Structure formats: structure tokens, C-alpha cells
């Protein structure tokens, strides 16, 4: 859930707002600031880690190509489900 707050609104309910972000990692807050200062985003560390991992995985051309091909195969039903225990047989 995206929540947009002013700095004053965020400050009034800072504990509650931070608890919500910590409990629900898909939540984040955009703090609106005056023109020229730029808005701020508050998100959980879990969400930040996910963003950084995605950026890393897509950072090389070959890896990005491989991942996109894999997604296409999944969407086209060209995958096979296996049990992880079967990998070491």
C-alpha cells in the first residue's frame, strides 16, 4: 500500500506509521516536501533488500537475458516442477 503524507502528518503518527511499514513489508510512505526539496520514501529493510537484489540480478546483460527467457518459458508453460529432494538422486 502506498501512503502519501506530509512531514507534519508523518511526525504526528511516526511510531504507528513505522510499525505499519515494519509489519507489512509491501507498505511504504511517500513524504511530500516543498518544491525543490524532493519527496522522501520510507520502506522496510526487507523491501529495500528485495529492490537491491532485483537490481543486482538485472545488472548484467547476460543475466537479464537469461532471467527474461526463464520468465517467458514459465508463462508459456514450458517448465517442469520437480521436488528439491530429487535433485540429489
PyMOL Python script that loads the backbone (N, CA, C, O; Angstrom):
from pymol import cmd

cmd.read_pdbstr("""\
ATOM      1  N   UNK A   1       0.847  -1.183   0.000  1.00  0.00           N
ATOM      2  CA  UNK A   1       0.000   0.000   0.000  1.00  0.00           C
ATOM      3  C   UNK A   1       0.887   1.240   0.000  1.00  0.00           C
ATOM      4  O   UNK A   1       1.822   1.352   0.793  1.00  0.00           O
ATOM      5  N   UNK A   2       0.587   2.139  -0.876  1.00  0.00           N
ATOM      6  CA  UNK A   2       1.305   3.413  -0.923  1.00  0.00           C
ATOM      7  C   UNK A   2       0.520   4.421  -0.110  1.00  0.00           C
ATOM      8  O   UNK A   2      -0.689   4.574  -0.289  1.00  0.00           O
ATOM      9  N   UNK A   3       1.198   5.093   0.765  1.00  0.00           N
ATOM     10  CA  UNK A   3       0.569   6.125   1.580  1.00  0.00           C
ATOM     11  C   UNK A   3       1.330   7.419   1.370  1.00  0.00           C
ATOM     12  O   UNK A   3       2.557   7.439   1.462  1.00  0.00           O
ATOM     13  N   UNK A   4       0.623   8.488   1.093  1.00  0.00           N
ATOM     14  CA  UNK A   4       1.273   9.787   0.899  1.00  0.00           C
ATOM     15  C   UNK A   4       0.928  10.676   2.078  1.00  0.00           C
ATOM     16  O   UNK A   4      -0.245  10.887   2.388  1.00  0.00           O
ATOM     17  N   UNK A   5       1.939  11.188   2.724  1.00  0.00           N
ATOM     18  CA  UNK A   5       1.767  12.034   3.904  1.00  0.00           C
ATOM     19  C   UNK A   5       2.634  13.279   3.794  1.00  0.00           C
ATOM     20  O   UNK A   5       3.658  13.288   3.111  1.00  0.00           O
ATOM     21  N   UNK A   6       2.203  14.317   4.474  1.00  0.00           N
ATOM     22  CA  UNK A   6       3.085  15.472   4.637  1.00  0.00           C
ATOM     23  C   UNK A   6       4.038  15.151   5.779  1.00  0.00           C
ATOM     24  O   UNK A   6       3.826  14.192   6.522  1.00  0.00           O
ATOM     25  N   UNK A   7       5.074  15.941   5.916  1.00  0.00           N
ATOM     26  CA  UNK A   7       6.010  15.727   7.014  1.00  0.00           C
ATOM     27  C   UNK A   7       5.283  15.835   8.350  1.00  0.00           C
ATOM     28  O   UNK A   7       5.533  15.036   9.253  1.00  0.00           O
ATOM     29  N   UNK A   8       4.383  16.815   8.488  1.00  0.00           N
ATOM     30  CA  UNK A   8       3.646  17.005   9.744  1.00  0.00           C
ATOM     31  C   UNK A   8       2.783  15.784  10.057  1.00  0.00           C
ATOM     32  O   UNK A   8       2.730  15.346  11.206  1.00  0.00           O
ATOM     33  N   UNK A   9       2.104  15.227   9.046  1.00  0.00           N
ATOM     34  CA  UNK A   9       1.277  14.030   9.263  1.00  0.00           C
ATOM     35  C   UNK A   9       2.141  12.845   9.679  1.00  0.00           C
ATOM     36  O   UNK A   9       1.771  12.074  10.564  1.00  0.00           O
ATOM     37  N   UNK A  10       3.279  12.711   9.041  1.00  0.00           N
ATOM     38  CA  UNK A  10       4.189  11.624   9.382  1.00  0.00           C
ATOM     39  C   UNK A  10       4.708  11.774  10.807  1.00  0.00           C
ATOM     40  O   UNK A  10       4.743  10.799  11.558  1.00  0.00           O
ATOM     41  N   UNK A  11       5.108  12.978  11.183  1.00  0.00           N
ATOM     42  CA  UNK A  11       5.631  13.221  12.528  1.00  0.00           C
ATOM     43  C   UNK A  11       4.594  12.942  13.606  1.00  0.00           C
ATOM     44  O   UNK A  11       4.925  12.391  14.656  1.00  0.00           O
ATOM     45  N   UNK A  12       3.328  13.321  13.355  1.00  0.00           N
ATOM     46  CA  UNK A  12       2.268  13.101  14.344  1.00  0.00           C
ATOM     47  C   UNK A  12       2.058  11.622  14.656  1.00  0.00           C
ATOM     48  O   UNK A  12       1.746  11.262  15.791  1.00  0.00           O
ATOM     49  N   UNK A  13       2.226  10.785  13.671  1.00  0.00           N
ATOM     50  CA  UNK A  13       1.949   9.354  13.833  1.00  0.00           C
ATOM     51  C   UNK A  13       3.164   8.487  13.511  1.00  0.00           C
ATOM     52  O   UNK A  13       3.009   7.371  13.014  1.00  0.00           O
ATOM     53  N   UNK A  14       4.360   8.980  13.785  1.00  0.00           N
ATOM     54  CA  UNK A  14       5.583   8.316  13.341  1.00  0.00           C
ATOM     55  C   UNK A  14       5.689   6.882  13.856  1.00  0.00           C
ATOM     56  O   UNK A  14       6.058   5.993  13.088  1.00  0.00           O
ATOM     57  N   UNK A  15       5.384   6.628  15.114  1.00  0.00           N
ATOM     58  CA  UNK A  15       5.513   5.278  15.670  1.00  0.00           C
ATOM     59  C   UNK A  15       4.558   4.328  14.951  1.00  0.00           C
ATOM     60  O   UNK A  15       4.951   3.234  14.547  1.00  0.00           O
ATOM     61  N   UNK A  16       3.308   4.747  14.793  1.00  0.00           N
ATOM     62  CA  UNK A  16       2.318   3.921  14.113  1.00  0.00           C
ATOM     63  C   UNK A  16       2.719   3.666  12.660  1.00  0.00           C
ATOM     64  O   UNK A  16       2.648   2.534  12.183  1.00  0.00           O
ATOM     65  N   UNK A  17       3.131   4.702  11.971  1.00  0.00           N
ATOM     66  CA  UNK A  17       3.490   4.570  10.559  1.00  0.00           C
ATOM     67  C   UNK A  17       4.693   3.640  10.379  1.00  0.00           C
ATOM     68  O   UNK A  17       4.695   2.805   9.474  1.00  0.00           O
ATOM     69  N   UNK A  18       5.700   3.773  11.219  1.00  0.00           N
ATOM     70  CA  UNK A  18       6.870   2.907  11.124  1.00  0.00           C
ATOM     71  C   UNK A  18       6.524   1.465  11.474  1.00  0.00           C
ATOM     72  O   UNK A  18       7.048   0.533  10.863  1.00  0.00           O
ATOM     73  N   UNK A  19       5.639   1.277  12.462  1.00  0.00           N
ATOM     74  CA  UNK A  19       5.182  -0.078  12.803  1.00  0.00           C
ATOM     75  C   UNK A  19       4.479  -0.723  11.622  1.00  0.00           C
ATOM     76  O   UNK A  19       4.682  -1.906  11.348  1.00  0.00           O
ATOM     77  N   UNK A  20       3.660   0.038  10.925  1.00  0.00           N
ATOM     78  CA  UNK A  20       2.934  -0.485   9.766  1.00  0.00           C
ATOM     79  C   UNK A  20       3.899  -0.923   8.670  1.00  0.00           C
ATOM     80  O   UNK A  20       3.702  -1.969   8.050  1.00  0.00           O
ATOM     81  N   UNK A  21       4.920  -0.146   8.432  1.00  0.00           N
ATOM     82  CA  UNK A  21       5.909  -0.499   7.414  1.00  0.00           C
ATOM     83  C   UNK A  21       6.683  -1.745   7.831  1.00  0.00           C
ATOM     84  O   UNK A  21       6.931  -2.634   7.017  1.00  0.00           O
ATOM     85  N   UNK A  22       7.060  -1.800   9.101  1.00  0.00           N
ATOM     86  CA  UNK A  22       7.804  -2.956   9.601  1.00  0.00           C
ATOM     87  C   UNK A  22       7.001  -4.240   9.562  1.00  0.00           C
ATOM     88  O   UNK A  22       7.556  -5.306   9.297  1.00  0.00           O
ATOM     89  N   UNK A  23       5.710  -4.157   9.820  1.00  0.00           N
ATOM     90  CA  UNK A  23       4.842  -5.337   9.857  1.00  0.00           C
ATOM     91  C   UNK A  23       4.399  -5.787   8.473  1.00  0.00           C
ATOM     92  O   UNK A  23       4.165  -6.975   8.252  1.00  0.00           O
ATOM     93  N   UNK A  24       4.284  -4.859   7.552  1.00  0.00           N
ATOM     94  CA  UNK A  24       3.793  -5.166   6.208  1.00  0.00           C
ATOM     95  C   UNK A  24       4.809  -4.648   5.204  1.00  0.00           C
ATOM     96  O   UNK A  24       4.763  -3.484   4.804  1.00  0.00           O
ATOM     97  N   UNK A  25       5.724  -5.517   4.800  1.00  0.00           N
ATOM     98  CA  UNK A  25       6.856  -5.048   4.005  1.00  0.00           C
ATOM     99  C   UNK A  25       6.466  -4.504   2.637  1.00  0.00           C
ATOM    100  O   UNK A  25       7.295  -3.889   1.966  1.00  0.00           O
ATOM    101  N   UNK A  26       5.226  -4.714   2.209  1.00  0.00           N
ATOM    102  CA  UNK A  26       4.826  -4.151   0.920  1.00  0.00           C
ATOM    103  C   UNK A  26       4.302  -2.729   1.068  1.00  0.00           C
ATOM    104  O   UNK A  26       3.967  -2.092   0.069  1.00  0.00           O
ATOM    105  N   UNK A  27       4.227  -2.226   2.281  1.00  0.00           N
ATOM    106  CA  UNK A  27       3.786  -0.851   2.519  1.00  0.00           C
ATOM    107  C   UNK A  27       4.977   0.096   2.431  1.00  0.00           C
ATOM    108  O   UNK A  27       6.095  -0.244   2.819  1.00  0.00           O
ATOM    109  N   UNK A  28       4.713   1.280   1.916  1.00  0.00           N
ATOM    110  CA  UNK A  28       5.709   2.324   2.009  1.00  0.00           C
ATOM    111  C   UNK A  28       5.031   3.681   1.974  1.00  0.00           C
ATOM    112  O   UNK A  28       3.881   3.815   1.556  1.00  0.00           O
ATOM    113  N   UNK A  29       5.759   4.666   2.414  1.00  0.00           N
ATOM    114  CA  UNK A  29       5.211   6.008   2.571  1.00  0.00           C
ATOM    115  C   UNK A  29       6.008   6.969   1.704  1.00  0.00           C
ATOM    116  O   UNK A  29       7.238   6.924   1.671  1.00  0.00           O
ATOM    117  N   UNK A  30       5.303   7.820   1.018  1.00  0.00           N
ATOM    118  CA  UNK A  30       5.936   8.924   0.308  1.00  0.00           C
ATOM    119  C   UNK A  30       5.664  10.176   1.129  1.00  0.00           C
ATOM    120  O   UNK A  30       4.513  10.557   1.339  1.00  0.00           O
ATOM    121  N   UNK A  31       6.721  10.801   1.582  1.00  0.00           N
ATOM    122  CA  UNK A  31       6.582  12.019   2.373  1.00  0.00           C
ATOM    123  C   UNK A  31       6.742  13.202   1.426  1.00  0.00           C
ATOM    124  O   UNK A  31       7.800  13.419   0.836  1.00  0.00           O
ATOM    125  N   UNK A  32       5.664  13.953   1.304  1.00  0.00           N
ATOM    126  CA  UNK A  32       5.656  15.096   0.387  1.00  0.00           C
ATOM    127  C   UNK A  32       6.387  16.269   1.034  1.00  0.00           C
ATOM    128  O   UNK A  32       6.127  16.626   2.183  1.00  0.00           O
ATOM    129  N   UNK A  33       7.301  16.855   0.278  1.00  0.00           N
ATOM    130  CA  UNK A  33       8.028  18.019   0.775  1.00  0.00           C
ATOM    131  C   UNK A  33       7.843  19.161  -0.204  1.00  0.00           C
ATOM    132  O   UNK A  33       7.371  18.985  -1.327  1.00  0.00           O
ATOM    133  N   UNK A  34       8.225  20.323   0.255  1.00  0.00           N
ATOM    134  CA  UNK A  34       8.034  21.510  -0.575  1.00  0.00           C
ATOM    135  C   UNK A  34       8.868  21.421  -1.849  1.00  0.00           C
ATOM    136  O   UNK A  34       9.858  20.694  -1.921  1.00  0.00           O
ATOM    137  N   UNK A  35       8.437  22.178  -2.841  1.00  0.00           N
ATOM    138  CA  UNK A  35       9.103  22.145  -4.149  1.00  0.00           C
ATOM    139  C   UNK A  35      10.596  22.402  -4.013  1.00  0.00           C
ATOM    140  O   UNK A  35      11.042  23.238  -3.227  1.00  0.00           O
ATOM    141  N   UNK A  36      11.342  21.656  -4.800  1.00  0.00           N
ATOM    142  CA  UNK A  36      12.788  21.828  -4.812  1.00  0.00           C
ATOM    143  C   UNK A  36      13.520  20.967  -3.799  1.00  0.00           C
ATOM    144  O   UNK A  36      14.729  20.771  -3.922  1.00  0.00           O
ATOM    145  N   UNK A  37      12.810  20.444  -2.791  1.00  0.00           N
ATOM    146  CA  UNK A  37      13.458  19.617  -1.774  1.00  0.00           C
ATOM    147  C   UNK A  37      13.359  18.131  -2.103  1.00  0.00           C
ATOM    148  O   UNK A  37      14.130  17.331  -1.574  1.00  0.00           O
ATOM    149  N   UNK A  38      12.437  17.759  -2.953  1.00  0.00           N
ATOM    150  CA  UNK A  38      12.276  16.349  -3.303  1.00  0.00           C
ATOM    151  C   UNK A  38      11.526  15.570  -2.237  1.00  0.00           C
ATOM    152  O   UNK A  38      11.703  15.803  -1.041  1.00  0.00           O
ATOM    153  N   UNK A  39      10.695  14.653  -2.677  1.00  0.00           N
ATOM    154  CA  UNK A  39       9.951  13.813  -1.742  1.00  0.00           C
ATOM    155  C   UNK A  39      10.857  12.722  -1.185  1.00  0.00           C
ATOM    156  O   UNK A  39      11.910  12.427  -1.751  1.00  0.00           O
ATOM    157  N   UNK A  40      10.443  12.131  -0.081  1.00  0.00           N
ATOM    158  CA  UNK A  40      11.184  11.058   0.560  1.00  0.00           C
ATOM    159  C   UNK A  40      10.328   9.799   0.559  1.00  0.00           C
ATOM    160  O   UNK A  40       9.099   9.875   0.567  1.00  0.00           O
ATOM    161  N   UNK A  41      10.979   8.645   0.549  1.00  0.00           N
ATOM    162  CA  UNK A  41      10.265   7.374   0.615  1.00  0.00           C
ATOM    163  C   UNK A  41      10.766   6.617   1.833  1.00  0.00           C
ATOM    164  O   UNK A  41      11.971   6.514   2.058  1.00  0.00           O
ATOM    165  N   UNK A  42       9.835   6.087   2.618  1.00  0.00           N
ATOM    166  CA  UNK A  42      10.160   5.271   3.781  1.00  0.00           C
ATOM    167  C   UNK A  42       9.657   3.866   3.483  1.00  0.00           C
ATOM    168  O   UNK A  42       8.479   3.672   3.182  1.00  0.00           O
ATOM    169  N   UNK A  43      10.557   2.880   3.569  1.00  0.00           N
ATOM    170  CA  UNK A  43      10.166   1.499   3.313  1.00  0.00           C
ATOM    171  C   UNK A  43      10.925   0.567   4.238  1.00  0.00           C
ATOM    172  O   UNK A  43      11.903   0.972   4.867  1.00  0.00           O
ATOM    173  N   UNK A  44      10.481  -0.680   4.325  1.00  0.00           N
ATOM    174  CA  UNK A  44      11.118  -1.640   5.217  1.00  0.00           C
ATOM    175  C   UNK A  44      12.453  -2.099   4.650  1.00  0.00           C
ATOM    176  O   UNK A  44      12.707  -1.971   3.452  1.00  0.00           O
ATOM    177  N   UNK A  45      13.301  -2.632   5.517  1.00  0.00           N
ATOM    178  CA  UNK A  45      14.583  -3.151   5.059  1.00  0.00           C
ATOM    179  C   UNK A  45      14.360  -4.346   4.146  1.00  0.00           C
ATOM    180  O   UNK A  45      15.117  -4.545   3.196  1.00  0.00           O
ATOM    181  N   UNK A  46      13.330  -5.146   4.419  1.00  0.00           N
ATOM    182  CA  UNK A  46      13.021  -6.292   3.573  1.00  0.00           C
ATOM    183  C   UNK A  46      12.722  -5.829   2.148  1.00  0.00           C
ATOM    184  O   UNK A  46      13.187  -6.442   1.187  1.00  0.00           O
ATOM    185  N   UNK A  47      11.955  -4.763   2.010  1.00  0.00           N
ATOM    186  CA  UNK A  47      11.635  -4.227   0.690  1.00  0.00           C
ATOM    187  C   UNK A  47      12.884  -3.680   0.018  1.00  0.00           C
ATOM    188  O   UNK A  47      13.102  -3.925  -1.168  1.00  0.00           O
ATOM    189  N   UNK A  48      13.702  -2.948   0.752  1.00  0.00           N
ATOM    190  CA  UNK A  48      14.952  -2.418   0.197  1.00  0.00           C
ATOM    191  C   UNK A  48      15.858  -3.554  -0.263  1.00  0.00           C
ATOM    192  O   UNK A  48      16.443  -3.482  -1.343  1.00  0.00           O
ATOM    193  N   UNK A  49      15.978  -4.599   0.546  1.00  0.00           N
ATOM    194  CA  UNK A  49      16.813  -5.740   0.160  1.00  0.00           C
ATOM    195  C   UNK A  49      16.301  -6.371  -1.136  1.00  0.00           C
ATOM    196  O   UNK A  49      17.092  -6.760  -1.995  1.00  0.00           O
ATOM    197  N   UNK A  50      14.999  -6.468  -1.272  1.00  0.00           N
ATOM    198  CA  UNK A  50      14.396  -7.032  -2.472  1.00  0.00           C
ATOM    199  C   UNK A  50      14.718  -6.182  -3.701  1.00  0.00           C
ATOM    200  O   UNK A  50      15.056  -6.710  -4.761  1.00  0.00           O
ATOM    201  N   UNK A  51      14.610  -4.874  -3.550  1.00  0.00           N
ATOM    202  CA  UNK A  51      14.931  -3.954  -4.647  1.00  0.00           C
ATOM    203  C   UNK A  51      16.403  -4.084  -5.038  1.00  0.00           C
ATOM    204  O   UNK A  51      16.733  -4.144  -6.223  1.00  0.00           O
ATOM    205  N   UNK A  52      17.277  -4.126  -4.048  1.00  0.00           N
ATOM    206  CA  UNK A  52      18.709  -4.242  -4.329  1.00  0.00           C
ATOM    207  C   UNK A  52      19.038  -5.572  -5.001  1.00  0.00           C
ATOM    208  O   UNK A  52      19.874  -5.618  -5.903  1.00  0.00           O
ATOM    209  N   UNK A  53      18.383  -6.663  -4.568  1.00  0.00           N
ATOM    210  CA  UNK A  53      18.614  -7.965  -5.190  1.00  0.00           C
ATOM    211  C   UNK A  53      18.156  -7.956  -6.648  1.00  0.00           C
ATOM    212  O   UNK A  53      18.847  -8.478  -7.523  1.00  0.00           O
ATOM    213  N   UNK A  54      17.000  -7.365  -6.905  1.00  0.00           N
ATOM    214  CA  UNK A  54      16.499  -7.275  -8.274  1.00  0.00           C
ATOM    215  C   UNK A  54      17.459  -6.469  -9.143  1.00  0.00           C
ATOM    216  O   UNK A  54      17.776  -6.874 -10.262  1.00  0.00           O
ATOM    217  N   UNK A  55      17.916  -5.346  -8.638  1.00  0.00           N
ATOM    218  CA  UNK A  55      18.882  -4.529  -9.388  1.00  0.00           C
ATOM    219  C   UNK A  55      20.156  -5.308  -9.687  1.00  0.00           C
ATOM    220  O   UNK A  55      20.699  -5.217 -10.788  1.00  0.00           O
ATOM    221  N   UNK A  56      20.634  -6.072  -8.708  1.00  0.00           N
ATOM    222  CA  UNK A  56      21.846  -6.872  -8.902  1.00  0.00           C
ATOM    223  C   UNK A  56      21.622  -7.937  -9.978  1.00  0.00           C
ATOM    224  O   UNK A  56      22.455  -8.113 -10.867  1.00  0.00           O
ATOM    225  N   UNK A  57      20.481  -8.651  -9.889  1.00  0.00           N
ATOM    226  CA  UNK A  57      20.199  -9.720 -10.846  1.00  0.00           C
ATOM    227  C   UNK A  57      20.055  -9.200 -12.270  1.00  0.00           C
ATOM    228  O   UNK A  57      20.355  -9.912 -13.228  1.00  0.00           O
ATOM    229  N   UNK A  58      19.598  -7.967 -12.409  1.00  0.00           N
ATOM    230  CA  UNK A  58      19.402  -7.384 -13.735  1.00  0.00           C
ATOM    231  C   UNK A  58      20.579  -6.521 -14.184  1.00  0.00           C
ATOM    232  O   UNK A  58      20.505  -5.866 -15.223  1.00  0.00           O
ATOM    233  N   UNK A  59      21.665  -6.515 -13.406  1.00  0.00           N
ATOM    234  CA  UNK A  59      22.775  -5.595 -13.679  1.00  0.00           C
ATOM    235  C   UNK A  59      23.663  -6.025 -14.834  1.00  0.00           C
ATOM    236  O   UNK A  59      24.386  -5.197 -15.388  1.00  0.00           O
ATOM    237  N   UNK A  60      23.626  -7.292 -15.211  1.00  0.00           N
ATOM    238  CA  UNK A  60      24.426  -7.725 -16.358  1.00  0.00           C
ATOM    239  C   UNK A  60      23.497  -8.132 -17.496  1.00  0.00           C
ATOM    240  O   UNK A  60      22.405  -8.653 -17.269  1.00  0.00           O
ATOM    241  N   UNK A  61      23.939  -7.889 -18.697  1.00  0.00           N
ATOM    242  CA  UNK A  61      23.124  -8.182 -19.880  1.00  0.00           C
ATOM    243  C   UNK A  61      22.797  -9.671 -19.973  1.00  0.00           C
ATOM    244  O   UNK A  61      21.651 -10.038 -20.231  1.00  0.00           O
ATOM    245  N   UNK A  62      23.794 -10.530 -19.766  1.00  0.00           N
ATOM    246  CA  UNK A  62      23.571 -11.973 -19.886  1.00  0.00           C
ATOM    247  C   UNK A  62      22.600 -12.490 -18.830  1.00  0.00           C
ATOM    248  O   UNK A  62      21.727 -13.304 -19.131  1.00  0.00           O
ATOM    249  N   UNK A  63      22.749 -12.024 -17.610  1.00  0.00           N
ATOM    250  CA  UNK A  63      21.853 -12.481 -16.542  1.00  0.00           C
ATOM    251  C   UNK A  63      20.426 -12.002 -16.797  1.00  0.00           C
ATOM    252  O   UNK A  63      19.468 -12.751 -16.607  1.00  0.00           O
ATOM    253  N   UNK A  64      20.296 -10.761 -17.225  1.00  0.00           N
ATOM    254  CA  UNK A  64      18.966 -10.216 -17.532  1.00  0.00           C
ATOM    255  C   UNK A  64      18.314 -11.023 -18.645  1.00  0.00           C
ATOM    256  O   UNK A  64      17.131 -11.356 -18.565  1.00  0.00           O
ATOM    257  N   UNK A  65      19.090 -11.338 -19.690  1.00  0.00           N
ATOM    258  CA  UNK A  65      18.564 -12.113 -20.809  1.00  0.00           C
ATOM    259  C   UNK A  65      18.105 -13.489 -20.336  1.00  0.00           C
ATOM    260  O   UNK A  65      17.023 -13.942 -20.710  1.00  0.00           O
ATOM    261  N   UNK A  66      18.908 -14.151 -19.526  1.00  0.00           N
ATOM    262  CA  UNK A  66      18.572 -15.479 -19.022  1.00  0.00           C
ATOM    263  C   UNK A  66      17.301 -15.435 -18.170  1.00  0.00           C
ATOM    264  O   UNK A  66      16.430 -16.294 -18.309  1.00  0.00           O
ATOM    265  N   UNK A  67      17.196 -14.447 -17.297  1.00  0.00           N
ATOM    266  CA  UNK A  67      16.007 -14.330 -16.449  1.00  0.00           C
ATOM    267  C   UNK A  67      14.753 -14.067 -17.273  1.00  0.00           C
ATOM    268  O   UNK A  67      13.707 -14.663 -17.017  1.00  0.00           O
ATOM    269  N   UNK A  68      14.849 -13.184 -18.256  1.00  0.00           N
ATOM    270  CA  UNK A  68      13.687 -12.888 -19.104  1.00  0.00           C
ATOM    271  C   UNK A  68      13.268 -14.115 -19.916  1.00  0.00           C
ATOM    272  O   UNK A  68      12.076 -14.356 -20.106  1.00  0.00           O
ATOM    273  N   UNK A  69      14.251 -14.893 -20.396  1.00  0.00           N
ATOM    274  CA  UNK A  69      13.930 -16.127 -21.111  1.00  0.00           C
ATOM    275  C   UNK A  69      13.223 -17.125 -20.182  1.00  0.00           C
ATOM    276  O   UNK A  69      12.278 -17.801 -20.589  1.00  0.00           O
ATOM    277  N   UNK A  70      13.684 -17.206 -18.952  1.00  0.00           N
ATOM    278  CA  UNK A  70      13.074 -18.114 -17.977  1.00  0.00           C
ATOM    279  C   UNK A  70      11.640 -17.709 -17.666  1.00  0.00           C
ATOM    280  O   UNK A  70      10.760 -18.561 -17.545  1.00  0.00           O
ATOM    281  N   UNK A  71      11.412 -16.422 -17.538  1.00  0.00           N
ATOM    282  CA  UNK A  71      10.050 -15.923 -17.281  1.00  0.00           C
ATOM    283  C   UNK A  71       9.145 -16.242 -18.465  1.00  0.00           C
ATOM    284  O   UNK A  71       7.992 -16.635 -18.287  1.00  0.00           O
ATOM    285  N   UNK A  72       9.676 -16.070 -19.672  1.00  0.00           N
ATOM    286  CA  UNK A  72       8.892 -16.379 -20.872  1.00  0.00           C
ATOM    287  C   UNK A  72       8.550 -17.876 -20.914  1.00  0.00           C
ATOM    288  O   UNK A  72       7.420 -18.242 -21.238  1.00  0.00           O
ATOM    289  N   UNK A  73       9.512 -18.731 -20.591  1.00  0.00           N
ATOM    290  CA  UNK A  73       9.254 -20.179 -20.555  1.00  0.00           C
ATOM    291  C   UNK A  73       8.184 -20.514 -19.522  1.00  0.00           C
ATOM    292  O   UNK A  73       7.317 -21.350 -19.776  1.00  0.00           O
ATOM    293  N   UNK A  74       8.239 -19.877 -18.375  1.00  0.00           N
ATOM    294  CA  UNK A  74       7.228 -20.096 -17.343  1.00  0.00           C
ATOM    295  C   UNK A  74       5.852 -19.687 -17.840  1.00  0.00           C
ATOM    296  O   UNK A  74       4.881 -20.426 -17.672  1.00  0.00           O
ATOM    297  N   UNK A  75       5.765 -18.517 -18.451  1.00  0.00           N
ATOM    298  CA  UNK A  75       4.484 -18.017 -18.960  1.00  0.00           C
ATOM    299  C   UNK A  75       3.915 -18.891 -20.077  1.00  0.00           C
ATOM    300  O   UNK A  75       2.700 -18.973 -20.254  1.00  0.00           O
ATOM    301  N   UNK A  76       4.803 -19.540 -20.826  1.00  0.00           N
ATOM    302  CA  UNK A  76       4.365 -20.394 -21.928  1.00  0.00           C
ATOM    303  C   UNK A  76       4.137 -21.843 -21.492  1.00  0.00           C
ATOM    304  O   UNK A  76       3.832 -22.702 -22.319  1.00  0.00           O
ATOM    305  N   UNK A  77       4.284 -22.111 -20.197  1.00  0.00           N
ATOM    306  CA  UNK A  77       4.071 -23.469 -19.687  1.00  0.00           C
ATOM    307  C   UNK A  77       5.172 -24.439 -20.063  1.00  0.00           C
ATOM    308  O   UNK A  77       4.946 -25.649 -20.087  1.00  0.00           O
ATOM    309  N   UNK A  78       6.346 -23.938 -20.353  1.00  0.00           N
ATOM    310  CA  UNK A  78       7.466 -24.783 -20.771  1.00  0.00           C
ATOM    311  C   UNK A  78       8.396 -25.114 -19.602  1.00  0.00           C
ATOM    312  O   UNK A  78       9.610 -25.213 -19.778  1.00  0.00           O
ATOM    313  N   UNK A  79       7.829 -25.281 -18.424  1.00  0.00           N
ATOM    314  CA  UNK A  79       8.630 -25.598 -17.251  1.00  0.00           C
ATOM    315  C   UNK A  79       8.195 -26.939 -16.685  1.00  0.00           C
ATOM    316  O   UNK A  79       7.124 -27.451 -17.011  1.00  0.00           O
ATOM    317  N   UNK A  80       9.032 -27.489 -15.844  1.00  0.00           N
ATOM    318  CA  UNK A  80       8.746 -28.771 -15.211  1.00  0.00           C
ATOM    319  C   UNK A  80       8.936 -28.607 -13.711  1.00  0.00           C
ATOM    320  O   UNK A  80       9.979 -28.135 -13.259  1.00  0.00           O
ATOM    321  N   UNK A  81       7.933 -28.994 -12.948  1.00  0.00           N
ATOM    322  CA  UNK A  81       8.014 -28.895 -11.496  1.00  0.00           C
ATOM    323  C   UNK A  81       8.703 -30.143 -10.961  1.00  0.00           C
ATOM    324  O   UNK A  81       8.328 -31.267 -11.297  1.00  0.00           O
ATOM    325  N   UNK A  82       9.712 -29.933 -10.127  1.00  0.00           N
ATOM    326  CA  UNK A  82      10.414 -31.063  -9.524  1.00  0.00           C
ATOM    327  C   UNK A  82      10.498 -30.857  -8.020  1.00  0.00           C
ATOM    328  O   UNK A  82      10.415 -29.734  -7.522  1.00  0.00           O
ATOM    329  N   UNK A  83      10.660 -31.942  -7.324  1.00  0.00           N
ATOM    330  CA  UNK A  83      10.846 -31.903  -5.880  1.00  0.00           C
ATOM    331  C   UNK A  83      12.328 -31.671  -5.610  1.00  0.00           C
ATOM    332  O   UNK A  83      13.173 -32.318  -6.228  1.00  0.00           O
ATOM    333  N   UNK A  84      12.649 -30.780  -4.718  1.00  0.00           N
ATOM    334  CA  UNK A  84      14.055 -30.443  -4.453  1.00  0.00           C
ATOM    335  C   UNK A  84      14.841 -31.670  -3.994  1.00  0.00           C
ATOM    336  O   UNK A  84      16.042 -31.768  -4.246  1.00  0.00           O
ATOM    337  N   UNK A  85      14.175 -32.599  -3.328  1.00  0.00           N
ATOM    338  CA  UNK A  85      14.850 -33.822  -2.876  1.00  0.00           C
ATOM    339  C   UNK A  85      15.330 -34.662  -4.053  1.00  0.00           C
ATOM    340  O   UNK A  85      16.301 -35.408  -3.930  1.00  0.00           O
ATOM    341  N   UNK A  86      14.655 -34.543  -5.189  1.00  0.00           N
ATOM    342  CA  UNK A  86      15.011 -35.316  -6.378  1.00  0.00           C
ATOM    343  C   UNK A  86      16.269 -34.812  -7.057  1.00  0.00           C
ATOM    344  O   UNK A  86      16.807 -35.501  -7.924  1.00  0.00           O
ATOM    345  N   UNK A  87      16.753 -33.643  -6.698  1.00  0.00           N
ATOM    346  CA  UNK A  87      17.949 -33.105  -7.326  1.00  0.00           C
ATOM    347  C   UNK A  87      19.206 -33.895  -6.964  1.00  0.00           C
ATOM    348  O   UNK A  87      20.172 -33.898  -7.728  1.00  0.00           O
ATOM    349  N   UNK A  88      19.205 -34.559  -5.815  1.00  0.00           N
ATOM    350  CA  UNK A  88      20.390 -35.273  -5.351  1.00  0.00           C
ATOM    351  C   UNK A  88      20.267 -36.788  -5.481  1.00  0.00           C
ATOM    352  O   UNK A  88      21.012 -37.527  -4.837  1.00  0.00           O
ATOM    353  N   UNK A  89      19.338 -37.253  -6.304  1.00  0.00           N
ATOM    354  CA  UNK A  89      19.187 -38.701  -6.514  1.00  0.00           C
ATOM    355  C   UNK A  89      20.125 -39.187  -7.572  1.00  0.00           C
ATOM    356  O   UNK A  89      20.140 -40.378  -7.884  1.00  0.00           O
TER     357      UNK A  89
END
""", "prot")
cmd.dss("prot")
cmd.show_as("cartoon", "prot")
cmd.util.cbc("prot")
cmd.orient("prot")
